[in-house]
Amino acid sequence: GHNHDTLQWSARQKIAVGAARGLRYLHEECRVGCIVHRDMRPNNILLTHDFEPLVGDFGLARWQPDGDRGVETRVIGRFGYLAPEYAQSGQITEKADVYSFGVVMVELITGRKAMDISRPKGQQCLTEWVLNLTYFRYFGCWRAMSSQIRLSGMNSRDPGSASADLLKQLE
């Protein structure tokens, strides 16, 4: 069966920081040069018994000896995590991993999946949902939207919770 327990915020932070360090190592500290993972998503962040993250599954990884300079390649990756510029141009740089990692961070914060076809249209793709929130916030429509927003697994009444902090920033 499915375990619907939510991760404590401290565990989410540990996963986020550890995965970010793993990506930094691949992009900046690896002896052979920059390695672009190309498939950064929750399934490829392995967790130890105490939630120590390990970046795994390098089946799609690509060595970038010149780092920032993109190499044209066949677009590979999971929908919902692909950087738009990579999907459009086929030019792969470490920035594509950074975009994918950003999607993972939003998943960690909200408890939502990158793609969820059971949600209403306009909310199925997490990045589209976030962009809509940003759009409505920008035009002062946040209060009208706030009744539709639920950040899974976090109590917005708890002033120490991440969702309360996030909601305060958005209001």
ROSE-4610 file (N, C-alpha, C; in Angstrom, 1 decimal, always signed):
// ROSE-4610
residu = [G/G/G/H/H/H/N/N/N/H/H/H/D/D/D/T/T/T/L/L/L/Q/Q/Q/W/W/W/S/S/S/A/A/A/R/R/R/Q/Q/Q/K/K/K/I/I/I/A/A/A/V/V/V/G/G/G/A/A/A/A/A/A/R/R/R/G/G/G/L/L/L/R/R/R/Y/Y/Y/L/L/L/H/H/H/E/E/E/E/E/E/C/C/C/R/R/R/V/V/V/G/G/G/C/C/C/I/I/I/V/V/V/H/H/H/R/R/R/D/D/D/M/M/M/R/R/R/P/P/P/N/N/N/N/N/N/I/I/I/L/L/L/L/L/L/T/T/T/H/H/H/D/D/D/F/F/F/E/E/E/P/P/P/L/L/L/V/V/V/G/G/G/D/D/D/F/F/F/G/G/G/L/L/L/A/A/A/R/R/R/W/W/W/Q/Q/Q/P/P/P/D/D/D/G/G/G/D/D/D/R/R/R/G/G/G/V/V/V/E/E/E/T/T/T/R/R/R/V/V/V/I/I/I/G/G/G/R/R/R/F/F/F/G/G/G/Y/Y/Y/L/L/L/A/A/A/P/P/P/E/E/E/Y/Y/Y/A/A/A/Q/Q/Q/S/S/S/G/G/G/Q/Q/Q/I/I/I/T/T/T/E/E/E/K/K/K/A/A/A/D/D/D/V/V/V/Y/Y/Y/S/S/S/F/F/F/G/G/G/V/V/V/V/V/V/M/M/M/V/V/V/E/E/E/L/L/L/I/I/I/T/T/T/G/G/G/R/R/R/K/K/K/A/A/A/M/M/M/D/D/D/I/I/I/S/S/S/R/R/R/P/P/P/K/K/K/G/G/G/Q/Q/Q/Q/Q/Q/C/C/C/L/L/L/T/T/T/E/E/E/W/W/W/V/V/V/L/L/L/N/N/N/L/L/L/T/T/T/Y/Y/Y/F/F/F/R/R/R/Y/Y/Y/F/F/F/G/G/G/C/C/C/W/W/W/R/R/R/A/A/A/M/M/M/S/S/S/S/S/S/Q/Q/Q/I/I/I/R/R/R/L/L/L/S/S/S/G/G/G/M/M/M/N/N/N/S/S/S/R/R/R/D/D/D/P/P/P/G/G/G/S/S/S/A/A/A/S/S/S/A/A/A/D/D/D/L/L/L/L/L/L/K/K/K/Q/Q/Q/L/L/L/E/E/E]
num = [1/1/1/2/2/2/3/3/3/4/4/4/5/5/5/6/6/6/7/7/7/8/8/8/9/9/9/10/10/10/11/11/11/12/12/12/13/13/13/14/14/14/15/15/15/16/16/16/17/17/17/18/18/18/19/19/19/20/20/20/21/21/21/22/22/22/23/23/23/24/24/24/25/25/25/26/26/26/27/27/27/28/28/28/29/29/29/30/30/30/31/31/31/32/32/32/33/33/33/34/34/34/35/35/35/36/36/36/37/37/37/38/38/38/39/39/39/40/40/40/41/41/41/42/42/42/43/43/43/44/44/44/45/45/45/46/46/46/47/47/47/48/48/48/49/49/49/50/50/50/51/51/51/52/52/52/53/53/53/54/54/54/55/55/55/56/56/56/57/57/57/58/58/58/59/59/59/60/60/60/61/61/61/62/62/62/63/63/63/64/64/64/65/65/65/66/66/66/67/67/67/68/68/68/69/69/69/70/70/70/71/71/71/72/72/72/73/73/73/74/74/74/75/75/75/76/76/76/77/77/77/78/78/78/79/79/79/80/80/80/81/81/81/82/82/82/83/83/83/84/84/84/85/85/85/86/86/86/87/87/87/88/88/88/89/89/89/90/90/90/91/91/91/92/92/92/93/93/93/94/94/94/95/95/95/96/96/96/97/97/97/98/98/98/99/99/99/100/100/100/101/101/101/102/102/102/103/103/103/104/104/104/105/105/105/106/106/106/107/107/107/108/108/108/109/109/109/110/110/110/111/111/111/112/112/112/113/113/113/114/114/114/115/115/115/116/116/116/117/117/117/118/118/118/119/119/119/120/120/120/121/121/121/122/122/122/123/123/123/124/124/124/125/125/125/126/126/126/127/127/127/128/128/128/129/129/129/130/130/130/131/131/131/132/132/132/133/133/133/134/134/134/135/135/135/136/136/136/137/137/137/138/138/138/139/139/139/140/140/140/141/141/141/142/142/142/143/143/143/144/144/144/145/145/145/146/146/146/147/147/147/148/148/148/149/149/149/150/150/150/151/151/151/152/152/152/153/153/153/154/154/154/155/155/155/156/156/156/157/157/157/158/158/158/159/159/159/160/160/160/161/161/161/162/162/162/163/163/163/164/164/164/165/165/165/166/166/166/167/167/167/168/168/168/169/169/169/170/170/170/171/171/171]
x = [+0.8/+0.0/+0.9/+0.2/+0.9/+1.0/+2.1/+2.3/+2.1/+1.1/+0.7/+1.3/+2.2/+2.9/+3.7/+3.6/+4.4/+5.7/+6.7/+8.0/+8.0/+8.8/+9.0/+9.8/+9.6/+10.3/+11.8/+12.3/+13.8/+14.3/+13.5/+13.9/+13.9/+12.9/+12.8/+14.0/+14.4/+15.6/+16.8/+17.0/+18.2/+18.3/+17.2/+17.1/+17.5/+16.9/+17.2/+18.7/+19.2/+20.6/+21.6/+21.3/+22.2/+22.1/+20.9/+20.8/+21.5/+21.4/+22.0/+23.5/+24.1/+25.5/+25.9/+25.1/+25.4/+25.5/+24.5/+24.6/+25.8/+26.1/+27.2/+28.5/+28.6/+29.8/+29.8/+28.7/+28.7/+29.1/+28.6/+28.7/+30.1/+30.6/+31.8/+33.0/+32.8/+33.9/+34.4/+33.7/+34.1/+35.5/+36.4/+37.7/+37.7/+36.7/+36.7/+36.1/+35.5/+34.8/+33.4/+32.6/+31.2/+30.4/+29.6/+28.7/+27.3/+26.5/+25.1/+24.3/+23.5/+22.7/+21.6/+20.9/+19.8/+18.5/+18.5/+17.3/+17.1/+17.3/+17.1/+15.6/+15.2/+13.9/+13.9/+12.8/+12.8/+13.2/+12.8/+13.1/+14.6/+15.4/+16.8/+17.6/+16.9/+17.5/+17.2/+18.2/+18.1/+18.3/+17.6/+17.7/+18.2/+19.1/+19.5/+18.5/+18.7/+17.8/+17.5/+18.5/+18.3/+18.2/+17.6/+17.3/+18.5/+19.6/+20.8/+20.6/+20.5/+20.3/+21.5/+21.4/+22.4/+21.9/+22.5/+22.1/+22.4/+21.5/+21.7/+21.2/+21.3/+20.9/+21.5/+22.7/+23.4/+23.3/+22.2/+22.1/+21.9/+21.5/+21.3/+22.4/+23.3/+24.3/+25.1/+25.6/+26.5/+27.6/+28.8/+30.0/+30.1/+30.4/+30.5/+31.9/+32.9/+34.2/+34.3/+33.4/+33.5/+32.5/+31.8/+30.9/+29.7/+29.7/+28.5/+28.2/+29.1/+28.8/+28.0/+26.8/+25.8/+26.3/+25.9/+26.2/+24.8/+24.7/+23.4/+23.3/+22.1/+21.9/+20.4/+20.1/+18.7/+18.1/+16.9/+16.3/+15.8/+16.3/+16.0/+15.7/+14.7/+14.3/+12.8/+12.3/+10.9/+10.1/+9.0/+8.1/+7.7/+7.7/+7.5/+8.8/+9.9/+11.2/+12.2/+11.8/+12.6/+12.7/+13.8/+14.0/+13.5/+12.6/+12.1/+13.1/+14.2/+15.2/+15.9/+16.1/+16.6/+15.6/+14.4/+13.3/+13.2/+13.4/+13.2/+14.4/+15.6/+16.8/+17.6/+17.5/+18.3/+19.7/+20.0/+21.3/+21.3/+22.2/+22.2/+23.4/+23.1/+24.1/+23.6/+24.5/+24.1/+22.9/+22.5/+21.3/+20.1/+20.1/+18.9/+18.7/+19.8/+19.8/+19.2/+19.7/+19.3/+17.7/+17.2/+15.8/+15.1/+15.5/+14.9/+14.9/+16.1/+16.2/+15.2/+15.0/+14.0/+12.6/+12.2/+11.0/+10.9/+12.0/+12.1/+11.9/+12.5/+12.3/+10.8/+10.2/+8.7/+8.0/+8.3/+7.7/+7.9/+9.1/+9.4/+8.6/+8.5/+7.8/+6.3/+5.7/+4.2/+3.7/+4.5/+4.0/+3.3/+3.4/+2.7/+3.7/+3.2/+4.1/+4.2/+5.3/+5.6/+4.4/+3.9/+2.8/+1.7/+0.5/-0.6/-1.9/-2.2/-3.3/-4.7/-4.6/-5.9/-6.3/-5.5/-5.8/-6.6/-7.3/-8.0/-7.0/-7.6/-6.8/-6.2/-4.9/-4.2/-3.5/-3.8/-3.1/-2.3/-2.4/-1.8/-0.3/+0.2/+1.7/+2.1/+3.0/+3.4/+3.9/+4.8/+5.4/+4.3/+3.3/+2.2/+1.4/+1.2/+0.4/+1.2/+2.5/+3.3/+3.3/+3.5/+3.4/+2.1/+1.0/-0.3/-0.4/+0.1/+0.2/+0.9/+2.1/+2.9/+2.1/+1.5/+0.7/-0.4/-1.2/-2.3/-1.8/-0.7/-0.1/+0.3/+1.0/+1.4/+0.3/-0.8/-2.0/-2.9/-2.5/-3.3/-4.5/-4.5/-5.6/-5.4/-4.3/-3.9/-5.0/-5.7/-6.8/-7.9/-8.2/-9.2/-8.8/-7.5/-6.9/-6.6/-6.4/-5.9/-6.8/-8.1/-8.9/-8.7/-8.1/-7.9/-6.5/-5.7/-4.3/-4.2/-3.7/-3.4/-2.0/-1.2/+0.2/+0.2/+0.3/+0.2/+1.1/+0.6/+1.4/+1.9/+1.5/+2.0/+0.8/+0.9/-0.1/+0.1/-0.7/-0.5/-0.8/-1.4/-1.7/-0.5/+0.5/+1.7/+2.7/+3.0/+3.8/+5.2/+5.7/+7.0/+7.0/+5.9/+5.9/+6.3/+6.8/+7.2/+6.0/+4.9/+3.7/+3.3/+3.3/+2.9/+3.9/+5.2/+6.2/+5.9/+5.7/+5.4/+4.2/+3.1/+1.8/+2.0/+2.8/+3.0/+3.8/+4.7/+5.4/+4.5/+3.6/+2.7/+1.6/+1.2/+0.0/+0.4]
y = [-1.2/+0.0/+1.2/+2.4/+3.7/+4.2/+4.7/+5.4/+6.9/+7.4/+8.8/+9.7/+9.2/+10.1/+11.2/+12.4/+13.5/+13.6/+14.1/+14.3/+15.6/+15.5/+16.6/+17.7/+18.9/+20.0/+19.8/+19.4/+19.2/+18.2/+17.1/+16.1/+16.6/+17.4/+18.0/+19.0/+19.7/+20.6/+19.8/+18.7/+17.9/+17.3/+16.9/+16.3/+17.4/+18.6/+19.7/+20.1/+20.3/+20.7/+19.6/+18.4/+17.3/+17.1/+17.2/+17.0/+18.2/+19.4/+20.5/+20.4/+19.9/+19.6/+18.6/+17.5/+16.5/+17.1/+18.0/+18.6/+19.5/+20.3/+21.2/+20.4/+19.2/+18.4/+17.9/+17.5/+17.1/+18.2/+19.4/+20.5/+21.2/+21.3/+22.2/+21.5/+20.4/+19.8/+18.5/+17.9/+16.6/+16.7/+15.8/+15.9/+15.8/+15.1/+15.0/+16.1/+17.1/+18.2/+18.2/+19.0/+19.1/+17.9/+17.3/+16.2/+16.7/+16.7/+17.1/+15.8/+15.7/+14.5/+14.2/+15.2/+15.2/+14.4/+13.9/+13.2/+13.5/+14.7/+15.1/+15.1/+14.2/+14.1/+13.3/+13.3/+12.6/+11.1/+10.4/+9.0/+8.8/+9.8/+9.6/+10.3/+10.7/+11.1/+10.0/+9.2/+8.0/+8.5/+7.9/+8.3/+7.2/+7.5/+6.5/+6.5/+5.6/+5.4/+6.7/+7.6/+8.9/+10.1/+9.8/+10.8/+11.6/+10.9/+11.5/+11.3/+12.3/+12.1/+11.7/+10.9/+10.5/+10.6/+11.4/+11.6/+10.3/+9.6/+8.4/+8.4/+7.2/+6.9/+7.9/+7.5/+8.3/+7.8/+7.1/+6.5/+7.5/+8.7/+9.8/+10.9/+10.7/+11.8/+12.0/+13.2/+13.6/+14.5/+14.1/+14.8/+16.1/+17.2/+18.5/+19.1/+18.8/+19.2/+20.8/+21.4/+22.9/+23.6/+22.8/+23.3/+24.0/+25.3/+26.1/+26.1/+25.8/+25.8/+24.6/+24.9/+23.8/+22.9/+21.7/+20.7/+20.2/+20.3/+19.8/+18.3/+17.9/+16.5/+16.2/+14.9/+14.5/+14.8/+15.4/+15.8/+14.5/+14.4/+13.2/+13.7/+13.1/+13.5/+13.2/+13.6/+13.3/+14.6/+14.5/+15.7/+16.2/+17.5/+18.1/+18.5/+17.9/+18.3/+18.9/+18.9/+19.4/+20.9/+21.5/+22.9/+23.3/+24.4/+24.8/+25.1/+25.7/+26.0/+24.8/+23.8/+22.5/+21.8/+21.7/+21.1/+21.7/+23.0/+23.7/+23.6/+23.8/+23.9/+22.6/+21.7/+20.5/+20.8/+22.1/+22.5/+22.1/+21.2/+20.8/+21.5/+22.1/+22.6/+22.2/+22.5/+22.2/+23.0/+24.0/+24.8/+24.0/+23.0/+22.1/+21.3/+20.9/+20.2/+21.2/+22.4/+23.4/+23.6/+23.7/+23.8/+22.6/+21.4/+20.2/+20.2/+20.6/+20.6/+21.6/+22.7/+23.7/+23.1/+22.2/+21.5/+20.6/+19.9/+19.0/+19.8/+21.0/+21.8/+22.2/+22.6/+22.9/+21.7/+20.5/+19.3/+19.1/+19.3/+19.1/+20.1/+21.3/+22.4/+22.1/+21.8/+21.7/+20.3/+19.3/+17.9/+17.4/+18.2/+17.9/+17.3/+16.5/+15.8/+16.8/+16.6/+17.4/+17.3/+16.1/+15.9/+15.1/+15.5/+14.8/+14.9/+14.0/+14.1/+14.0/+13.6/+13.6/+15.0/+16.0/+17.3/+18.0/+19.1/+19.9/+20.5/+20.7/+21.3/+22.6/+22.9/+24.1/+23.8/+22.7/+22.3/+21.0/+20.4/+19.1/+19.1/+20.2/+20.4/+21.4/+20.9/+21.7/+23.1/+23.1/+24.4/+25.3/+24.8/+25.7/+26.2/+25.4/+25.8/+26.9/+26.8/+27.8/+29.1/+29.0/+30.2/+30.9/+30.1/+30.8/+31.5/+30.9/+31.5/+32.8/+32.8/+34.0/+35.1/+34.7/+35.6/+36.2/+35.4/+35.9/+36.8/+36.4/+37.2/+38.6/+38.6/+39.8/+40.8/+40.3/+41.2/+41.4/+41.0/+41.3/+40.4/+39.2/+38.3/+37.2/+37.3/+36.2/+35.8/+36.7/+36.4/+35.6/+35.8/+35.1/+33.6/+33.5/+32.1/+31.4/+32.0/+31.4/+30.3/+30.3/+29.3/+28.0/+28.0/+26.8/+26.2/+26.9/+26.4/+25.6/+24.4/+23.6/+23.1/+23.4/+22.9/+21.6/+20.5/+19.2/+18.9/+18.3/+17.9/+18.9/+20.1/+21.2/+22.0/+22.4/+23.1/+24.6/+25.3/+26.7/+27.5/+26.9/+27.7/+27.6/+26.7/+26.6/+27.7/+28.7/+29.8/+29.4/+28.2/+27.7/+26.9/+26.6/+25.7/+26.4/+25.7/+26.2/+26.8/+26.2/+26.7/+28.0/+28.2/+29.5/+30.6/+30.3/+31.3/+31.6/+30.5/+30.7/+31.6/+31.2/+32.0/+33.4/+33.7/+35.1/+35.9/+35.2/+35.9/+36.2/+35.3/+35.4/+36.4/+36.6/+37.5/+39.0]
z = [+0.0/+0.0/+0.0/-0.2/-0.2/+1.2/+1.6/+2.8/+2.6/+3.2/+3.0/+4.1/+4.9/+5.9/+5.1/+5.6/+5.0/+5.7/+4.9/+5.4/+6.3/+7.4/+8.2/+7.4/+7.8/+7.1/+7.2/+8.3/+8.5/+7.5/+7.3/+6.3/+4.9/+4.6/+3.3/+3.0/+4.0/+3.9/+3.7/+4.5/+4.3/+2.9/+2.4/+1.0/+0.0/+0.2/-0.8/-0.7/+0.4/+0.5/+0.0/+0.4/-0.1/-1.6/-2.1/-3.6/-4.3/-3.8/-4.4/-4.3/-3.2/-3.1/-4.2/-4.3/-5.4/-6.7/-7.1/-8.4/-8.5/-7.5/-7.5/-7.8/-7.2/-7.4/-8.9/-9.4/-10.8/-11.8/-11.5/-12.4/-12.2/-11.0/-10.7/-10.1/-9.4/-8.6/-9.1/-10.1/-10.6/-11.3/-11.1/-11.7/-13.2/-13.8/-15.3/-16.0/-15.3/-15.8/-15.5/-16.1/-15.9/-16.4/-15.5/-15.9/-15.7/-16.8/-16.8/-16.6/-15.5/-15.1/-16.2/-16.6/-17.6/-17.1/-15.9/-15.4/-13.9/-13.5/-12.1/-11.7/-10.9/-10.4/-9.1/-8.4/-7.1/-7.1/-8.2/-8.3/-8.4/-8.8/-8.9/-7.8/-6.7/-5.5/-4.5/-4.2/-3.3/-1.9/-1.0/+0.4/+1.3/+2.2/+3.2/+4.3/+5.3/+6.4/+7.2/+7.2/+7.9/+6.9/+5.7/+4.8/+4.2/+4.2/+3.5/+2.0/+1.2/-0.3/-1.0/-2.0/-2.9/-4.4/-5.2/-6.6/-7.3/-8.0/-8.6/-10.0/-10.7/-12.1/-13.1/-13.5/-14.4/-15.9/-16.1/-17.5/-18.6/-18.3/-19.3/-19.1/-18.2/-17.9/-19.1/-19.2/-20.4/-19.8/-20.3/-19.9/-20.8/-20.1/-20.8/-20.5/-21.3/-21.0/-21.0/-21.7/-21.8/-20.9/-20.0/-19.0/-19.6/-19.5/-19.9/-21.3/-22.2/-23.6/-24.0/-24.5/-24.8/-26.0/-25.8/-26.9/-27.4/-28.7/-29.3/-29.1/-28.7/-28.4/-28.6/-28.7/-28.7/-27.4/-27.3/-26.1/-25.3/-24.1/-23.3/-21.9/-21.3/-19.9/-19.7/-18.6/-18.2/-18.3/-18.9/-19.0/-17.6/-17.5/-16.2/-15.5/-16.0/-15.4/-16.5/-17.8/-18.8/-18.8/-18.9/-19.0/-20.4/-20.5/-21.8/-22.8/-22.5/-23.5/-24.0/-23.2/-23.6/-24.5/-24.1/-24.9/-26.3/-26.4/-27.7/-28.6/-28.0/-28.8/-28.9/-27.9/-27.9/-27.3/-27.0/-26.4/-24.9/-24.5/-23.1/-22.4/-21.3/-20.4/-19.0/-18.0/-16.6/-16.1/-16.9/-16.5/-16.6/-17.5/-17.6/-16.3/-15.7/-14.4/-13.3/-13.3/-12.3/-12.4/-13.7/-13.8/-13.3/-13.6/-13.1/-11.6/-11.0/-9.6/-9.0/-9.6/-9.2/-9.1/-10.1/-10.0/-8.8/-8.6/-7.4/-6.1/-6.1/-4.9/-4.7/-5.7/-5.6/-5.2/-5.7/-5.2/-3.7/-3.2/-1.8/-1.0/-1.4/-0.7/-0.6/-1.8/-1.9/-1.7/-1.8/-1.7/-3.0/-4.0/-5.3/-6.2/-7.2/-8.2/-9.4/-10.1/-11.3/-12.3/-12.5/-13.4/-12.6/-12.6/-12.0/-12.8/-13.6/-14.5/-13.8/-12.5/-11.8/-11.3/-11.5/-11.1/-12.2/-11.9/-13.0/-14.0/-15.2/-16.2/-15.7/-16.0/-15.5/-14.3/-13.6/-12.4/-12.5/-13.7/-13.9/-13.9/-14.5/-14.6/-13.5/-12.6/-11.5/-11.9/-12.9/-13.3/-13.9/-14.6/-15.1/-13.9/-12.9/-11.7/-11.0/-10.8/-10.1/-11.0/-12.3/-13.1/-13.0/-12.9/-12.8/-11.4/-10.3/-9.0/-9.1/-9.8/-9.9/-10.7/-11.7/-12.6/-11.7/-11.0/-10.2/-9.1/-8.5/-7.4/-8.0/-9.1/-9.7/-10.0/-10.4/-10.7/-9.6/-8.4/-7.2/-7.0/-7.6/-7.5/-6.5/-5.7/-4.8/-3.9/-3.3/-2.3/-3.0/-4.2/-4.9/-5.1/-5.3/-5.6/-4.3/-3.2/-2.0/-1.5/-1.8/-1.3/-2.0/-3.2/-4.0/-3.7/-2.9/-2.7/-1.4/-1.6/-0.4/-0.5/+0.4/+0.4/+1.2/+0.5/+1.1/+2.2/+3.3/+4.4/+5.3/+5.2/+6.1/+6.6/+7.8/+8.5/+8.4/+7.7/+7.5/+8.7/+9.8/+11.0/+11.9/+11.6/+12.5/+12.0/+12.7/+12.3/+11.9/+12.4/+12.1/+10.9/+10.3/+9.1/+7.9/+6.9/+5.6/+4.9/+5.0/+4.2/+4.8/+6.1/+6.7/+6.2/+6.2/+5.7/+4.2/+3.4/+2.0/+1.8/+2.5/+2.3/+2.7/+3.8/+4.2/+3.1/+2.4/+1.4/+0.2/-0.1/-1.3/-1.0/+0.2/+0.5/+0.4]
